[in-house]
Amino acid sequence: MKADLDSFSLGKKTFLSRLMVGTGRYRTLDEARDSIVASECEIVTFAVRRAQSALVSQNTSLLNTLNHLNIWLLPNTAGCQTA
């Protein structure tokens, strides 16, 4: 019963953790990935603009290193001219 009380629903998706972690402010990709994995969060926010620029420049993106089966990505469009 405790798990039901602590769960968080967003639309049809239910999460066991209420913790949301962002992808910014880390010194390295490894530090970001390790921190996100260690937190056991299920929701990760990411800046759309930063993700797009990583694709254009063909740099390794943090989003490519995360397990998308365990983590739900929540885009942050703040600062974007068009989303």
Secondary structure, 3 states (H helix, E strand, C coil): CHHHHHCEEECCEEECCCCEEECCCCCCHHHHHHHHHHHCCCEEEEEHHHHHHHHHHCCCCHHHHCCCCCCEEEEECCCCCCC
